[in-house]
Amino acid sequence: KSAAAPAVRKPVINEASYPHRILFMAPNGARYDIPFKDAFTIGRNPRSDFYVKNGTVGGAHCRVIYKDGIYLLQDLGSEGGTFFDGNRIPPNTIQEIRTGVLQIGKVTLFVTIDEEQAAG
């Protein structure tokens, strides 16, 4: 049984409400451009901001946070683990991220961060 594609809620996009962006690309080439204000959650729960329908992904698996010009990744106590560029982020801890590879459970996504925006 193949994993279903992640589903993303489609908010009304304007730069004032959603000033930050992050791009996820799946191994099959699917692209998910996520605009957000300060943070968004990734998980198997359909109410997650980035919904990933895969049994190895926790209901609220992890969170991406933008703070003071830096993008951060927080594992939310997931069982399957949150890895960035091959390094595990310990449960309930936060790590700075840049463009790289995110693995949540058995789902792998390539992450592209707008470096100009991060620097500005």
N, C-alpha and C positions, 0 to 999 in steps of 0.2 A: 504494500500500500504506500503510495508516494505521499509526501508531505504536501498539504495544501499551501497555497501561496498566502503570505501575510496579507492582512487587510488593514487599510489605513483609513481612519476617519477623515473626511474631507471638510475641514473648516473653511469658512470664508477667509481668504488670505488677504491680509494687508500688512504692510511692513510695521505699522505702529503696534498692531496686536500680536504679530508673530515675527519679531525682528531677527531670529536666529534660524539657521537651516542646517540640516545634516542629510546626507544622501547615503542610502543603503543600496547595495547591489547584491543580488543573490547569484549563486553559481550558474543558474540557468539564464542569467542576463536580465532578469526582471529588476527594475529600478524603482526605488521608493524615496521620493524627495519629501522630507519631513520638516515642515515649518513649526516653530514652537516659540513660546515666550521665555520661560525660565527653566522648565524641565518637562520631560515626558516619560511615560512608563512603557516598557516592552514586556509583553507576556501573553500567556495563553487565554487569559480572561478576555472575553469579547469587549469589555469596557476599557481595556488597555488602549493607550493612544496609538501604539503600534502592535496590532494583534497578530500573533504568530500561532497558527493552528497546528501544533505539533506536541505530542505527548511528552517529549523530553524537555519542554520549555515550561517553567513554572507559571502559575496564574499571574503573579506580579513578579517577573523574573529579575528585571534590572531597570535602572532609570538613567537617563542622560540628563545632565544638569549643565546649564551655562551660568558661570559666575565670574565676574571680574575679568572678562576676556578669555576665560579658559573653559574648555569642554571637559566635563568629568563624567565618569561612568561609575555607578554604584550598584553592586550586587545586593538584591533585596532578600538575602537568605535563601537563595535557590538551592535545590538539591542537585540539579544537573551541572551547576557551576557556570560562572561567567568568565570567559577568557578573552584577553585582548592581546593580539600579536603573540599568542601562544602562552602568555603568562596568566595564571589564575588570579582573579581578583577575590580575595578572601570574602566570605559572606559578611554582609552588612558593612563593607568598607568602600571607600571612594578612591578612584585613581584618575589622574589626568589622562586624556586620550587625544590623539591626533589622527590623521588618516591612517587606517590600518585594517586589521581583520578582527572581527568580533565573532566569538562562538558562544552561543547560549544553548545549553543542552547539546543536541546533535545538529543544530542549525548554524550554518556559517554564513556571515554577511560581510561584504567588503564595505568599509565605512569611509566616506569622503567628507572631510570637514572643510568648509570654506575658510581657508587659511587667512585670506585678506580680512574677512569679517572677524575672525578670531583675534587678529593682530590689532584691529581697529577698535 
